[in-house]
């Protein structure tokens, strides 16, 4: 770090601008060939000495060699660029705080968020999620490294920072080992309380004179789930080696599969829901899951099916639960078993509430209806459900409304929406809300707001040639939409539809309506488009555009919480026992049981943090791999009589 001035260079009445620069070279750190450039500009003077907040607010960051690693969706970048978040977390780390403490600092000093570059105070959930979920490890590492450099710079100039931050004596090996022992002991204690949630809610339909205790089946399957990517045979073999159960209370993989494969989807789902109900009650006992809850619905897939596939005459797998999935990069089609889930997201314990298997032709509104019905039986105060664009449909919205749950989902930009984007850009409007009133319940809103961190209104002239190209693209898109709608109604193959014969007259009418507002690609990508029925958008005619834009940005930011379900899928995969079986019920059981183990891990982590931390953050203290190791050691100990 080089500087243009130091403390000894000024007199008491002078104010000297200090510029400190540093580069983090890729040769010193394994950070994907990036070079990070940081610059600090701050004044030092007797009458108004700088604070650590002043120092951080002057921090500018630049990366060469690639884009700054940032996994946030593109539309987030328009609301708040990366630098304000980076400064906020450098400040948080430098002060030795968690996100909750940083949020209190923003509340107590409203000006501070503006100094860091925010348009408005960030929420606690976004502070935590940006760092822990949106940023990859490389960006987190860069933030920690810069914070350490800035703290060092502050100490050199006598700027106050906590004494224990980044000091070698802060946490020596002995204190770390003591904390680890305390964490392990508390985790074992909590696991002993949580283990019955796994064992007590599941049941087998067996003869009364069965010799193997039922608990042995659940212990064995849970143990197999702790081994990560284990198949039934390997998991059962390992369980027999490590369990404390006597030999006459153990069973082999063939017996294990035989009994579990007799479970049907309805009974498996009921067991999953009952376990979730017990876990929710336990979390609420500790003050969690209070108030209005947010959730997400999505679909995940298992490992690719590599067995034989029998085909129908129309080239579909005969098994309706083996579904094709086209890889976006290779364009190759793999086949998978798939499941849909609903999970709590946001600043709450991210428990999976319900899960169902997905078969061919299952409409999205049926998935939403099933999952909301199951979830509301566990958490009746569910307020919001978020879904991706795949669930944008009137039937899906109707299903949410029937259950009394608000929805939030990105909208598909078809021809009419693209035309609206063009109309808004030409009018210079940054935000637009269209409301459709319903017979009962809140109105349906369609929200347009800027989607990029650029000036979407910069273009002042129009290119007639480009307009013609956009218009032709628009006509093609309208045609494809009509074909798709026709196929949905008639069930015909789209390749067999002679759209020239069916739609020419209709298209002529559509063209007359659209000719003046062709939806250009540039305009369409300049706006984010969301649909919701949440009352937050019950706007007034007196609202200014700035007020409406602030409302839209503040609410749409919640959509980032939906990524919690994607992160959950990554962890659930670690708990899932693999199988070569083609029985979709057995595969569904493996997935549902993995959801149970995932939920128990989340509860164990919560209770450990509540026991050991005064101000717990929302990042896991007990890592999934640590929980798997612990659960594997203690499953099967002290078997029932």
C-alpha positions as CSV (number, residue, x, y, z in Angstrom):
1,X,0.0,0.0,0.0
2,X,1.5,3.3,-1.1
3,X,0.5,6.7,0.2
4,X,1.0,10.3,-0.9
5,X,1.0,11.7,2.7
6,X,1.4,10.5,6.2
7,X,0.4,11.9,9.7
8,X,3.9,13.3,10.4
9,X,3.6,15.5,7.2
10,X,1.0,18.0,8.5
11,X,0.8,20.8,11.1
12,X,-2.1,20.9,13.6
13,X,-4.0,23.5,11.6
14,X,-3.6,21.8,8.2
15,X,-5.9,19.4,6.5
16,X,-3.9,17.0,4.3
17,X,-5.6,14.7,1.8
18,X,-4.2,11.2,2.1
19,X,-4.4,8.8,-0.8
20,X,-3.7,5.1,-0.1
21,X,-3.6,2.6,-3.0
22,X,-3.2,-1.1,-3.0
23,X,-3.2,-3.9,-5.5
24,X,-3.9,-7.5,-4.8
25,X,-2.1,-9.4,-7.4
26,X,-3.2,-12.8,-8.7
27,X,0.2,-14.2,-8.1
28,X,-0.3,-13.9,-4.3
29,X,-3.8,-15.2,-4.1
30,X,-5.7,-17.9,-6.0
31,X,-8.5,-15.5,-7.2
32,X,-9.1,-16.6,-10.8
33,X,-6.5,-14.2,-12.2
34,X,-8.0,-11.1,-10.8
35,X,-6.2,-8.0,-9.7
36,X,-8.0,-5.9,-7.2
37,X,-7.3,-2.1,-7.0
38,X,-8.4,-0.2,-4.0
39,X,-8.1,3.5,-3.3
40,X,-8.7,5.5,-0.1
41,X,-9.0,9.3,-0.1
42,X,-9.5,11.0,3.2
43,X,-8.6,14.2,5.1
44,X,-6.6,14.4,8.3
45,X,-6.9,17.5,10.5
46,X,-6.9,18.6,14.1
47,X,-10.4,20.1,14.2
48,X,-12.3,17.3,12.5
49,X,-10.4,14.0,12.7
50,X,-11.7,11.3,10.4
51,X,-13.6,8.3,11.6
52,X,-13.4,4.7,10.4
53,X,-16.7,5.3,8.6
54,X,-15.1,8.2,6.8
55,X,-12.3,6.0,5.7
56,X,-14.5,3.3,4.4
57,X,-16.9,5.7,2.6
58,X,-13.9,6.9,0.5
59,X,-13.0,3.4,-0.6
60,X,-13.2,2.8,-4.3
61,X,-12.7,-0.6,-5.8
62,X,-11.7,-1.7,-9.3
63,X,-10.9,-5.1,-10.7
64,X,-8.8,-5.9,-13.7
65,X,-8.5,-9.2,-15.5
66,X,-12.3,-10.1,-15.3
67,X,-15.6,-8.9,-14.0
68,X,-15.9,-8.6,-10.3
69,X,-17.3,-11.9,-9.1
70,X,-21.0,-11.2,-8.3
71,X,-23.7,-13.9,-8.5
72,X,-26.6,-11.5,-8.1
73,X,-29.2,-11.4,-10.9
74,X,-28.5,-8.7,-13.4
75,X,-31.6,-6.6,-12.5
76,X,-30.1,-6.2,-8.9
77,X,-27.2,-4.3,-10.3
78,X,-29.4,-1.4,-11.3
79,X,-30.8,-0.9,-7.8
80,X,-27.5,-0.9,-6.0
81,X,-24.1,-1.5,-7.6
82,X,-21.5,-3.6,-6.0
83,X,-19.4,-0.9,-4.3
84,X,-22.0,0.2,-1.7
85,X,-22.4,-3.4,-0.6
86,X,-18.6,-3.9,-0.6
87,X,-18.0,-0.8,1.5
88,X,-20.8,-1.9,4.0
89,X,-19.3,-5.3,4.5
90,X,-15.7,-3.9,4.7
91,X,-17.0,-1.6,7.5
92,X,-18.9,-4.5,9.2
93,X,-15.8,-6.8,9.1
94,X,-13.5,-4.0,10.2
95,X,-15.8,-3.3,13.2
96,X,-16.0,-7.0,14.0
97,X,-19.8,-7.0,13.6
98,X,-22.5,-9.3,12.3
99,X,-25.1,-8.0,9.8
100,X,-27.7,-7.4,12.6
101,X,-25.3,-5.0,14.4
102,X,-24.5,-3.2,11.1
103,X,-28.2,-2.8,10.5
104,X,-28.6,-1.2,13.9
105,X,-25.8,1.2,13.0
106,X,-27.7,2.3,9.9
107,X,-30.8,2.8,11.9
108,X,-29.0,4.9,14.5
109,X,-27.1,6.9,11.8
110,X,-29.4,7.2,8.7
111,X,-26.8,9.3,6.9
112,X,-24.2,6.4,6.9
113,X,-26.0,4.3,4.2
114,X,-25.8,7.3,1.9
115,X,-22.1,7.9,2.6
116,X,-21.5,4.3,1.5
117,X,-23.4,4.8,-1.7
118,X,-26.9,3.4,-1.0
119,X,-30.0,5.2,-2.2
120,X,-31.9,4.0,0.9
121,X,-31.0,2.0,4.0
122,X,-30.5,-1.7,3.1
123,X,-32.5,-4.3,5.0
124,X,-30.8,-6.7,7.4
125,X,-31.9,-9.6,5.2
126,X,-30.2,-8.1,2.1
127,X,-27.1,-7.3,4.0
128,X,-26.8,-10.9,5.0
129,X,-27.9,-12.5,1.8
130,X,-25.6,-10.4,-0.5
131,X,-22.5,-11.4,1.4
132,X,-23.4,-15.1,2.2
133,X,-25.6,-16.1,-0.7
134,X,-25.1,-13.7,-3.7
135,X,-21.3,-13.4,-3.4
136,X,-19.1,-16.3,-4.3
137,X,-16.3,-17.2,-1.9
138,X,-13.8,-15.3,-4.0
139,X,-15.7,-12.0,-3.4
140,X,-16.1,-12.8,0.3
141,X,-12.3,-13.4,0.5
142,X,-11.5,-10.1,-1.3
143,X,-13.8,-8.2,1.1
144,X,-12.1,-9.7,4.2
145,X,-8.7,-8.9,2.7
146,X,-9.6,-5.3,1.9
147,X,-11.1,-4.9,5.4
148,X,-7.9,-6.0,7.0
149,X,-5.9,-3.5,4.8
150,X,-8.2,-0.7,5.7
151,X,-8.1,-1.5,9.4
152,X,-4.3,-1.5,9.2
153,X,-4.4,1.9,7.5
154,X,-6.7,3.3,10.2
155,X,-4.4,2.2,13.0
156,X,-1.4,3.8,11.3
157,X,-3.2,7.1,11.3
158,X,-4.7,6.9,14.8
159,X,-8.3,6.4,13.5
160,X,-10.3,4.5,16.1
161,X,-11.2,0.9,15.3
162,X,-11.9,-2.0,17.7
163,X,-8.7,-3.2,19.3
164,X,-9.5,-6.9,18.8
165,X,-10.2,-6.8,15.1
166,X,-7.5,-8.6,13.0
167,X,-5.1,-8.8,16.0
168,X,-3.0,-12.0,16.2
169,X,-3.9,-12.5,19.8
170,X,-7.6,-12.3,19.1
171,X,-8.2,-16.0,18.8
172,X,-5.3,-18.2,19.5
173,X,-5.3,-21.9,18.9
174,X,-6.5,-22.8,22.4
175,X,-9.5,-20.5,22.3
176,X,-10.5,-21.8,18.9
177,X,-10.2,-25.4,20.2
178,X,-12.3,-24.5,23.3
179,X,-15.0,-23.0,21.2
180,X,-15.0,-26.0,18.9
181,X,-15.4,-28.4,21.8
182,X,-18.2,-26.3,23.2
183,X,-19.9,-26.3,19.8
184,X,-19.5,-30.0,19.4
185,X,-20.9,-30.7,22.8
186,X,-23.9,-28.4,22.2
187,X,-24.5,-30.0,18.8
188,X,-24.5,-33.5,20.3
189,X,-27.0,-32.4,23.0
190,X,-29.3,-30.8,20.4
191,X,-29.0,-33.8,18.0
192,X,-30.2,-36.1,20.9
193,X,-33.3,-33.9,21.1
194,X,-33.8,-33.7,17.3
195,X,-33.2,-37.4,16.5
196,X,-36.7,-38.4,17.5
197,X,-38.1,-36.0,14.8
198,X,-36.5,-38.3,12.2
199,X,-37.5,-41.6,13.9
200,X,-41.0,-40.9,15.3
201,X,-42.8,-39.6,12.3
202,X,-42.1,-42.4,9.8
203,X,-43.8,-45.8,9.8
204,X,-43.8,-49.1,7.9
205,X,-46.6,-51.4,7.1
206,X,-45.2,-54.7,8.3
207,X,-46.4,-57.8,10.1
208,X,-46.9,-57.6,13.8
209,X,-44.3,-60.4,14.3
210,X,-41.5,-58.6,12.4
211,X,-38.2,-59.3,14.1
212,X,-36.3,-56.2,13.0
213,X,-37.2,-53.1,15.0
214,X,-38.7,-50.4,12.8
215,X,-36.2,-47.9,14.2
216,X,-33.4,-49.8,12.6
217,X,-34.8,-49.0,9.1
218,X,-34.8,-45.2,9.8
219,X,-31.5,-45.2,11.5
220,X,-29.9,-47.2,8.6
221,X,-31.4,-44.8,6.0
222,X,-30.4,-41.7,7.9
223,X,-26.9,-43.2,8.3
224,X,-26.7,-43.8,4.6
225,X,-27.8,-40.2,4.0
226,X,-24.9,-39.0,6.1
227,X,-22.3,-40.6,3.8
228,X,-23.0,-38.3,0.8
229,X,-23.7,-39.9,-2.6
230,X,-24.0,-43.3,-1.0
231,X,-26.1,-46.0,-2.6
232,X,-28.4,-48.2,-0.4
233,X,-26.1,-51.2,-0.5
234,X,-23.0,-49.2,0.6
235,X,-24.9,-47.3,3.2
236,X,-26.4,-50.4,4.8
237,X,-23.1,-52.1,4.9
238,X,-21.5,-49.1,6.6
239,X,-24.4,-49.0,9.1
240,X,-24.0,-52.6,10.1
241,X,-20.3,-52.0,10.8
242,X,-20.9,-48.9,13.0
243,X,-24.3,-49.4,14.7
244,X,-24.5,-50.5,18.3
245,X,-27.6,-52.5,17.5
246,X,-27.1,-56.3,18.0
247,X,-26.8,-58.4,14.9
248,X,-30.4,-59.8,15.2
249,X,-31.7,-56.2,15.0
250,X,-29.9,-55.4,11.7
251,X,-31.1,-56.0,8.1
252,X,-29.6,-56.2,4.6
253,X,-30.1,-53.8,1.7
254,X,-32.5,-56.2,-0.1
255,X,-34.8,-56.2,3.0
256,X,-34.4,-52.4,3.3
257,X,-35.5,-51.7,-0.2
258,X,-38.3,-54.3,-0.1
259,X,-40.1,-52.5,2.8
260,X,-39.4,-49.0,1.8
261,X,-40.6,-49.6,-1.8
262,X,-44.0,-50.6,-0.4
263,X,-44.6,-47.0,0.8
264,X,-46.8,-45.0,-1.5
265,X,-46.5,-41.3,-2.3
266,X,-49.3,-40.2,-0.1
267,X,-47.9,-41.9,3.0
268,X,-44.4,-40.6,2.4
269,X,-45.7,-37.1,1.9
270,X,-47.7,-37.3,5.1
271,X,-44.6,-38.4,7.0
272,X,-42.6,-35.5,5.6
273,X,-45.3,-33.0,6.5
274,X,-45.6,-34.4,10.1
275,X,-41.9,-34.1,10.6
276,X,-42.0,-30.5,9.3
277,X,-44.8,-29.7,11.6
278,X,-42.8,-30.9,14.6
279,X,-39.7,-28.9,13.5
280,X,-41.7,-25.7,13.0
281,X,-43.2,-26.1,16.5
282,X,-39.7,-26.5,17.9
283,X,-38.4,-23.5,16.1
284,X,-41.3,-21.3,17.2
285,X,-40.7,-22.4,20.7
286,X,-37.4,-20.5,20.4
287,X,-38.9,-17.4,18.9
288,X,-38.3,-18.2,15.2
289,X,-40.8,-18.3,12.3
290,X,-42.9,-15.5,13.8
291,X,-45.0,-13.0,11.8
292,X,-45.7,-13.1,8.1
293,X,-43.5,-15.7,6.4
294,X,-42.1,-15.8,2.9
295,X,-41.7,-19.0,0.9
296,X,-40.5,-20.2,-2.5
297,X,-41.7,-22.9,-4.8
298,X,-39.4,-24.6,-7.4
299,X,-38.6,-27.9,-9.1
300,X,-35.4,-29.8,-8.7
301,X,-34.1,-32.9,-10.4
302,X,-32.2,-36.0,-9.3
303,X,-29.1,-37.5,-10.9
304,X,-29.4,-38.2,-14.6
305,X,-31.2,-41.5,-15.3
306,X,-28.6,-43.8,-17.0
307,X,-30.8,-47.0,-17.2
308,X,-32.8,-48.2,-20.2
309,X,-35.7,-46.1,-21.3
310,X,-38.8,-47.6,-23.0
311,X,-40.3,-45.2,-25.5
312,X,-43.9,-44.6,-26.6
313,X,-44.9,-44.1,-30.3
314,X,-44.6,-40.3,-29.9
315,X,-41.0,-40.6,-28.6
316,X,-41.7,-40.0,-24.9
317,X,-40.4,-42.3,-22.2
318,X,-43.2,-44.7,-21.2
319,X,-42.5,-43.9,-17.5
320,X,-44.2,-40.6,-16.9
321,X,-41.8,-39.8,-14.1
322,X,-38.7,-39.8,-16.3
323,X,-38.6,-36.3,-17.7
324,X,-36.3,-34.8,-20.3
325,X,-34.1,-31.8,-19.4
326,X,-32.1,-29.9,-22.1
327,X,-28.7,-28.7,-21.0
328,X,-28.5,-25.0,-21.8
329,X,-24.8,-25.2,-22.8
330,X,-24.6,-28.5,-24.6
331,X,-28.2,-28.6,-25.8
332,X,-28.1,-32.3,-25.0
333,X,-31.2,-33.9,-23.4
334,X,-30.7,-35.8,-20.1
335,X,-33.5,-37.6,-18.3
336,X,-34.2,-37.2,-14.6
337,X,-36.8,-37.8,-11.9
338,X,-38.0,-34.5,-10.6
339,X,-39.6,-33.2,-7.4
340,X,-41.3,-29.9,-6.5
341,X,-40.9,-28.3,-3.1
342,X,-42.0,-25.3,-1.0
343,X,-39.5,-23.9,1.4
344,X,-39.4,-21.0,3.9
345,X,-37.0,-18.4,2.7
346,X,-35.7,-15.0,3.9
347,X,-34.7,-14.2,7.5
348,X,-36.2,-17.4,8.9
349,X,-35.2,-21.0,9.4
350,X,-35.2,-22.3,5.8
351,X,-37.3,-25.4,6.4
352,X,-38.8,-27.5,3.6
353,X,-42.5,-27.7,4.3
354,X,-43.7,-30.1,1.6
355,X,-42.5,-31.9,-1.5
356,X,-44.2,-33.8,-4.3
357,X,-43.0,-35.9,-7.3
358,X,-43.5,-34.3,-10.7
359,X,-44.8,-36.4,-13.7
360,X,-45.1,-35.6,-17.3
361,X,-47.9,-33.1,-18.2
362,X,-48.4,-32.0,-14.6
363,X,-49.5,-28.4,-14.9
364,X,-47.7,-25.8,-12.8
365,X,-50.9,-24.6,-11.1
366,X,-51.5,-28.1,-9.8
367,X,-48.0,-28.2,-8.4
368,X,-48.6,-24.8,-6.7
369,X,-52.1,-25.8,-5.4
370,X,-50.7,-29.1,-3.9
371,X,-47.7,-27.5,-2.2
372,X,-49.6,-24.5,-0.9
373,X,-52.3,-26.8,0.5
374,X,-49.6,-28.8,2.3
375,X,-47.6,-25.8,3.6
376,X,-50.6,-23.9,4.9
377,X,-51.5,-26.9,7.0
378,X,-48.1,-26.5,8.8
379,X,-47.7,-22.6,8.7
380,X,-51.2,-21.0,8.3
381,X,-49.6,-17.5,8.4
382,X,-47.7,-17.9,5.1
383,X,-47.9,-14.5,3.4
384,X,-45.9,-14.6,0.2
385,X,-44.8,-17.3,-2.2
386,X,-42.1,-16.6,-4.8
387,X,-41.6,-18.5,-8.0
388,X,-39.4,-18.2,-11.1
389,X,-40.7,-17.3,-14.6
390,X,-41.6,-20.9,-15.3
391,X,-44.6,-20.4,-13.0
392,X,-45.9,-17.3,-14.8
393,X,-49.5,-18.2,-15.7
394,X,-53.0,-17.2,-14.9
395,X,-53.9,-20.6,-13.5
396,X,-50.9,-20.4,-11.1
397,X,-52.0,-16.9,-9.9
398,X,-55.5,-18.2,-9.4
399,X,-54.2,-21.1,-7.3
400,X,-52.3,-18.6,-5.0
401,X,-55.4,-16.4,-4.7
402,X,-57.6,-19.4,-3.8
403,X,-55.3,-20.2,-0.9
404,X,-55.1,-16.5,0.2
405,X,-51.4,-16.2,-0.4
406,X,-49.7,-13.3,-2.2
407,X,-47.4,-14.2,-5.1
408,X,-44.3,-12.6,-6.7
409,X,-42.8,-13.9,-9.9
410,X,-41.0,-12.5,-12.9
411,X,-43.3,-12.1,-15.9
412,X,-42.7,-13.5,-19.4
413,X,-42.2,-10.7,-21.9
414,X,-44.4,-11.6,-24.8
415,X,-45.2,-9.2,-27.6
416,X,-47.6,-7.0,-25.7
417,X,-45.2,-6.6,-22.7
418,X,-42.3,-5.8,-25.1
419,X,-44.4,-3.2,-26.7
420,X,-45.1,-1.7,-23.3
421,X,-41.4,-1.5,-22.6
422,X,-40.9,0.5,-25.9
423,X,-43.8,2.8,-25.0
424,X,-42.4,3.4,-21.5
425,X,-38.9,4.1,-22.8
426,X,-40.2,6.6,-25.4
427,X,-42.2,8.3,-22.7
428,X,-39.2,8.5,-20.4
429,X,-40.9,6.6,-17.7
430,X,-38.8,4.5,-15.3
431,X,-41.5,2.7,-13.5
432,X,-45.0,1.6,-14.4
433,X,-47.7,-0.4,-12.5
434,X,-50.7,-1.9,-14.2
435,X,-53.5,-3.1,-11.9
436,X,-56.2,-5.6,-12.8
437,X,-59.0,-5.7,-10.2
438,X,-60.3,-9.0,-9.2
439,X,-63.8,-10.0,-7.9
440,X,-62.4,-10.7,-4.4
441,X,-59.0,-10.2,-2.9
442,X,-56.2,-7.8,-3.9
443,X,-55.7,-6.7,-7.5
444,X,-53.2,-8.3,-9.8
445,X,-50.3,-5.9,-10.6
446,X,-47.8,-5.9,-13.4
447,X,-44.7,-3.9,-12.6
448,X,-42.1,-2.5,-14.9
449,X,-38.9,-1.0,-13.5
450,X,-35.3,-0.4,-14.7
451,X,-33.4,-3.7,-15.1
452,X,-29.8,-2.4,-15.7
453,X,-27.4,0.0,-14.1
454,X,-27.4,2.2,-17.2
455,X,-29.4,5.0,-18.5
456,X,-32.2,3.3,-20.5
457,X,-33.4,6.7,-21.8
458,X,-30.2,7.7,-23.4
459,X,-31.3,6.9,-26.9
460,X,-32.9,10.0,-28.4
461,X,-33.2,9.1,-32.1
462,X,-34.8,6.2,-33.8
463,X,-33.4,4.1,-36.7
464,X,-36.2,3.3,-39.2
465,X,-34.3,0.3,-40.5
466,X,-34.0,-1.1,-37.0
467,X,-37.6,-0.4,-36.3
468,X,-38.5,-2.6,-39.3
469,X,-36.3,-5.4,-38.0
470,X,-37.9,-5.1,-34.6
471,X,-41.4,-5.1,-36.1
472,X,-40.7,-8.3,-38.1
473,X,-39.3,-10.0,-35.0
474,X,-42.4,-8.9,-33.1
475,X,-44.6,-10.4,-35.7
476,X,-42.8,-13.7,-35.6
477,X,-43.1,-13.7,-31.8
478,X,-46.8,-13.0,-32.0
479,X,-47.2,-15.9,-34.4
480,X,-45.4,-18.3,-32.1
481,X,-47.5,-17.2,-29.1
482,X,-50.7,-17.9,-31.0
483,X,-49.4,-21.3,-32.1
484,X,-48.5,-22.1,-28.5
485,X,-52.0,-21.0,-27.3
486,X,-53.7,-23.0,-30.0
487,X,-51.7,-26.2,-29.1
488,X,-52.6,-25.7,-25.4
489,X,-56.3,-25.7,-26.3
490,X,-56.3,-28.5,-29.0
491,X,-53.5,-30.7,-27.8
492,X,-52.1,-30.9,-31.4
493,X,-48.4,-31.2,-32.2
494,X,-47.1,-27.7,-32.9
495,X,-45.1,-29.1,-35.9
496,X,-48.3,-30.2,-37.5
497,X,-50.0,-26.8,-37.2
498,X,-50.2,-24.9,-40.5
499,X,-50.0,-21.4,-38.9
500,X,-50.3,-19.7,-42.3
501,X,-53.7,-21.2,-42.8
502,X,-54.9,-20.8,-39.2
503,X,-53.7,-17.4,-38.1
504,X,-53.2,-15.0,-41.1
505,X,-56.4,-13.1,-40.4
506,X,-55.7,-13.0,-36.7
507,X,-52.2,-11.8,-37.2
508,X,-53.3,-9.0,-39.5
509,X,-55.5,-7.7,-36.6
510,X,-52.7,-8.0,-34.1
511,X,-50.3,-6.2,-36.5
512,X,-52.6,-3.3,-36.8
513,X,-52.7,-2.9,-33.0
514,X,-48.9,-3.4,-32.6
515,X,-47.5,-1.5,-35.6
516,X,-47.1,1.7,-33.7
517,X,-45.4,0.1,-30.7
518,X,-43.1,-2.7,-31.9
519,X,-41.3,-4.2,-28.9
520,X,-37.5,-3.8,-29.6
521,X,-35.0,-6.0,-27.9
522,X,-33.2,-3.1,-26.4
523,X,-36.3,-1.8,-24.8
524,X,-37.4,-5.2,-23.5
525,X,-34.0,-5.8,-21.8
526,X,-34.1,-2.3,-20.3
527,X,-37.0,-3.1,-17.9
528,X,-37.5,-5.8,-15.3
529,X,-41.0,-7.2,-15.4
530,X,-42.7,-8.7,-12.3
531,X,-46.2,-9.8,-11.4
532,X,-47.7,-9.8,-7.9
533,X,-50.9,-9.3,-6.0
534,X,-49.3,-7.9,-2.9
535,X,-51.0,-4.9,-1.3
536,X,-47.6,-3.1,-1.2
537,X,-48.5,-1.9,-4.7
538,X,-51.9,-0.5,-3.9
539,X,-50.7,2.9,-5.2
540,X,-52.3,6.3,-5.2
541,X,-52.7,8.8,-8.0
542,X,-50.8,11.2,-5.8
543,X,-47.7,9.1,-5.7
544,X,-44.7,10.6,-7.5
545,X,-42.6,8.5,-9.9
546,X,-39.8,8.6,-7.3
547,X,-42.1,7.3,-4.6
548,X,-43.4,4.6,-6.9
549,X,-39.9,3.5,-8.0
550,X,-38.8,3.4,-4.3
551,X,-41.8,1.2,-3.5
552,X,-41.1,-1.1,-6.4
553,X,-37.4,-1.5,-5.8
554,X,-37.9,-2.1,-2.1
555,X,-40.5,-4.8,-2.6
556,X,-39.0,-6.5,-5.7
557,X,-35.7,-6.9,-3.7
558,X,-37.5,-9.6,-1.7
559,X,-37.3,-11.8,-4.8
560,X,-33.7,-12.4,-4.1
561,X,-34.8,-14.5,-1.2
562,X,-36.1,-17.0,-3.6
563,X,-32.5,-18.1,-4.1
564,X,-32.7,-19.7,-0.7
565,X,-34.5,-22.6,-2.2
566,X,-31.8,-23.1,-4.8
567,X,-29.2,-23.2,-2.0
568,X,-31.3,-25.6,-0.1
569,X,-31.3,-28.0,-3.1
570,X,-27.5,-28.1,-3.1
571,X,-27.5,-29.1,0.6
572,X,-30.4,-31.6,0.2
573,X,-28.4,-33.4,-2.5
574,X,-25.7,-34.2,0.1
575,X,-28.3,-36.0,2.3
576,X,-30.0,-38.0,-0.5
577,X,-29.4,-41.7,-0.7
578,X,-28.8,-42.7,-4.3
579,X,-30.4,-45.7,-6.0
580,X,-30.6,-47.4,-9.4
581,X,-34.2,-48.3,-8.8
582,X,-36.7,-47.2,-11.4
583,X,-39.5,-47.1,-8.8
584,X,-40.5,-43.4,-8.6
585,X,-42.1,-43.9,-5.1
586,X,-38.8,-45.2,-3.7
587,X,-36.9,-42.3,-5.4
588,X,-39.4,-39.9,-3.9
589,X,-38.9,-41.4,-0.5
590,X,-35.1,-40.9,-0.8
591,X,-35.7,-37.3,-1.6
592,X,-38.3,-36.7,1.1
593,X,-36.1,-38.3,3.7
594,X,-33.2,-36.1,2.6
595,X,-35.5,-33.1,3.1
596,X,-36.1,-34.3,6.7
597,X,-32.4,-34.6,7.4
598,X,-31.8,-31.1,5.9
599,X,-34.6,-29.7,8.1
600,X,-33.1,-31.3,11.2
601,X,-29.7,-29.9,10.3
602,X,-31.2,-26.4,10.1
603,X,-32.9,-26.8,13.4
604,X,-29.7,-28.1,15.1
605,X,-27.8,-25.2,13.6
606,X,-30.4,-22.7,15.0
607,X,-30.4,-24.2,18.5
608,X,-26.6,-24.3,18.7
609,X,-26.4,-20.6,17.6
610,X,-29.0,-19.6,20.1
611,X,-27.1,-21.4,22.9
612,X,-23.7,-19.9,22.0
613,X,-24.3,-16.5,20.5
614,X,-25.9,-13.3,21.9
615,X,-26.5,-11.9,18.4
616,X,-26.7,-14.9,16.0
617,X,-26.4,-14.2,12.3
618,X,-28.1,-16.2,9.6
619,X,-25.0,-18.0,8.2
620,X,-24.8,-21.6,9.4
621,X,-22.5,-22.1,12.4
622,X,-22.9,-25.9,12.1
623,X,-21.9,-26.8,8.5
624,X,-23.8,-29.5,6.7
625,X,-20.8,-31.7,6.5
626,X,-20.2,-31.4,10.3
627,X,-23.8,-32.3,11.0
628,X,-23.5,-35.3,8.7
629,X,-20.4,-36.5,10.5
630,X,-22.1,-36.1,13.9
631,X,-25.3,-37.7,12.9
632,X,-23.4,-40.6,11.4
633,X,-21.6,-41.2,14.7
634,X,-24.7,-41.1,16.9
635,X,-27.4,-42.8,14.7
636,X,-28.1,-46.2,16.1
637,X,-26.6,-45.6,19.6
638,X,-28.7,-46.7,22.5
639,X,-31.4,-48.6,20.5
640,X,-34.8,-49.0,21.9
641,X,-35.7,-52.2,23.7
